[in-house]
Amino acid sequence: MAVTTATEPHSASARGAAPTSALVTGASSGIGAAFADRFARDGHDLVVVARRRDRLEALADRLRSETGVEVSVLAADLTDPAGLRDVEHAIDGCGGLEFLVNCAGAAGYMPFVSLPPARAEELIRLHVVAPTRLTRAALPAMIARGRGVVINVSSALAFSGSAPAPPLPQRAVYAAAKSYLNTFTEILANELAGTGVEVQALCPGIVRTEFHTVAGYDVSHVAFALEPADVVAASLAGVRLGEVICMPSLDNAALLADAEASHGRLLDGARSGSVARRYRAP
Ligand SMILES: NC(=O)c1ccc[n+]([C@@H]2O[C@H](COP(=O)([O-])OP(=O)(O)OC[C@H]3O[C@@H](n4cnc5c(N)ncnc54)[C@H](OP(=O)(O)O)[C@@H]3O)[C@@H](O)[C@H]2O)c1
């Protein structure tokens, strides 16, 4: 198991505080690194997860020296069952996280018939299987302690099923996986009501990270792109507000309530008890 830890003399553990309190996947860059930075500054001991160990070690060294928290590095590929199991074991070993952030992700934007089948499966493992299994690993201890927060980093593209490409990228698997995260998180929020445990699907629009350069897109000209630290601040404010779906740049939160109401009307329509008139033989 690829975990390394280093306890600094003034770490939260050395001061007698709670054990590791946040685990962030995708912490080697972008939004995940910004979550790790914010949690360390708030005094949380951390486990940081991604594939690039050198990036994680550099982040961990910086956060230890700047904040004094304990940071454990876990280099793991979340599309690999063995890597995923390592992260599940790390969660078990934490004895109850304050925060789990499922942030690791990649775009894989291209027409679906051009997407190699193995890459399609990797995207589903990364965006669907890993957050599902890590949430399942974290929740029992959170529920037992009566507190904890799971943040599933989704995307505004979760709502993009009917939007054309271009201007949006070709994205069937990516966007569908993010829609899964939203539905999964909303239903979990209902299941967890009254337990003290909160869940959030974080749905940013464009954020200035390596995500786009890795995918071959240049977003430097996009005026409405957000900074990762601002997305993290919005997410944590959204947790305080009890928002299950958090869209950092959406000012009119009533639009989310409208979308929920319209889904409710569709569900009601499915209970009509007869086949709709337009499907009946003339
Ligand atoms: N940037 C945006 O505009 C935007 C908008 C909406 C949603 N999002 C979502 O935000 C999340 C974070 O993206 P970002 O913008 O911060 O991108 P990023 O800077 O490219 O970070 C992606 C992170 O995921 C990790 N990762 C990728 N594949 C992995 C794998 N197989 N196993 C383990 N870790 C893996 C990467 O680390 P390694 O390469 O070291 O493994 C990296 O730490 C993603 O879920 C993305 O879908 C991004």
PDBQT file of the ligand as one rigid body, heavy atoms in Angstrom, charges set to zero:
ROOT
HETATM    1  N1  LIG A 301     -11.818  22.425 -14.333  1.00  0.00    +0.000 N 
HETATM    2  C1  LIG A 301     -13.086  22.522 -14.640  1.00  0.00    +0.000 C 
HETATM    3  O1  LIG A 301     -13.495  23.400 -15.450  1.00  0.00    +0.000 OA
HETATM    4  C2  LIG A 301     -14.093  21.615 -14.015  1.00  0.00    +0.000 A 
HETATM    5  C3  LIG A 301     -15.442  21.960 -14.131  1.00  0.00    +0.000 A 
HETATM    6  C4  LIG A 301     -16.403  21.137 -13.562  1.00  0.00    +0.000 A 
HETATM    7  C5  LIG A 301     -16.017  20.000 -12.870  1.00  0.00    +0.000 A 
HETATM    8  N2  LIG A 301     -14.691  19.688 -12.776  1.00  0.00    +0.000 N 
HETATM    9  C6  LIG A 301     -14.350  18.463 -12.028  1.00  0.00    +0.000 C 
HETATM   10  O2  LIG A 301     -13.463  18.837 -10.992  1.00  0.00    +0.000 OA
HETATM   11  C7  LIG A 301     -12.678  17.704 -10.609  1.00  0.00    +0.000 C 
HETATM   12  C8  LIG A 301     -11.237  18.142 -10.475  1.00  0.00    +0.000 C 
HETATM   13  O3  LIG A 301     -10.787  18.590 -11.739  1.00  0.00    +0.000 OA
HETATM   14  P1  LIG A 301      -9.739  19.785 -11.895  1.00  0.00    +0.000 P 
HETATM   15  O4  LIG A 301     -10.374  20.826 -12.698  1.00  0.00    +0.000 OA
HETATM   16  O5  LIG A 301      -9.143  20.116 -10.585  1.00  0.00    +0.000 OA
HETATM   17  O6  LIG A 301      -8.685  19.044 -12.863  1.00  0.00    +0.000 OA
HETATM   18  P2  LIG A 301      -7.136  18.698 -12.695  1.00  0.00    +0.000 P 
HETATM   19  O7  LIG A 301      -6.374  19.894 -12.238  1.00  0.00    +0.000 OA
HETATM   20  O8  LIG A 301      -6.752  18.049 -13.976  1.00  0.00    +0.000 OA
HETATM   21  O9  LIG A 301      -7.141  17.624 -11.516  1.00  0.00    +0.000 OA
HETATM   22  C9  LIG A 301      -7.606  16.310 -11.715  1.00  0.00    +0.000 C 
HETATM   23  C10 LIG A 301      -7.116  15.466 -10.543  1.00  0.00    +0.000 C 
HETATM   24  O10 LIG A 301      -7.618  14.135 -10.697  1.00  0.00    +0.000 OA
HETATM   25  C11 LIG A 301      -6.516  13.232 -10.526  1.00  0.00    +0.000 C 
HETATM   26  N3  LIG A 301      -6.762  12.003 -11.292  1.00  0.00    +0.000 N 
HETATM   27  C12 LIG A 301      -7.044  11.911 -12.619  1.00  0.00    +0.000 A 
HETATM   28  N4  LIG A 301      -7.138  10.627 -12.978  1.00  0.00    +0.000 NA
HETATM   29  C13 LIG A 301      -6.913   9.887 -11.857  1.00  0.00    +0.000 A 
HETATM   30  C14 LIG A 301      -6.864   8.492 -11.573  1.00  0.00    +0.000 A 
HETATM   31  N5  LIG A 301      -7.047   7.581 -12.537  1.00  0.00    +0.000 N 
HETATM   32  N6  LIG A 301      -6.633   8.087 -10.312  1.00  0.00    +0.000 NA
HETATM   33  C15 LIG A 301      -6.420   8.997  -9.332  1.00  0.00    +0.000 A 
HETATM   34  N7  LIG A 301      -6.440  10.338  -9.530  1.00  0.00    +0.000 NA
HETATM   35  C16 LIG A 301      -6.678  10.769 -10.775  1.00  0.00    +0.000 A 
HETATM   36  C17 LIG A 301      -5.304  14.015 -11.049  1.00  0.00    +0.000 C 
HETATM   37  O11 LIG A 301      -4.109  13.529 -10.463  1.00  0.00    +0.000 OA
HETATM   38  P3  LIG A 301      -3.033  12.547 -11.127  1.00  0.00    +0.000 P 
HETATM   39  O12 LIG A 301      -2.929  12.907 -12.586  1.00  0.00    +0.000 OA
HETATM   40  O13 LIG A 301      -1.791  12.837 -10.340  1.00  0.00    +0.000 OA
HETATM   41  O14 LIG A 301      -3.567  11.187 -10.889  1.00  0.00    +0.000 OA
HETATM   42  C18 LIG A 301      -5.610  15.392 -10.484  1.00  0.00    +0.000 C 
HETATM   43  O15 LIG A 301      -5.196  15.470  -9.142  1.00  0.00    +0.000 OA
HETATM   44  C19 LIG A 301     -12.927  16.641 -11.681  1.00  0.00    +0.000 C 
HETATM   45  O16 LIG A 301     -13.789  15.648 -11.174  1.00  0.00    +0.000 OA
HETATM   46  C20 LIG A 301     -13.599  17.397 -12.807  1.00  0.00    +0.000 C 
HETATM   47  O17 LIG A 301     -14.467  16.557 -13.541  1.00  0.00    +0.000 OA
HETATM   48  C21 LIG A 301     -13.727  20.467 -13.326  1.00  0.00    +0.000 A 
ENDROOT
TORSDOF 0
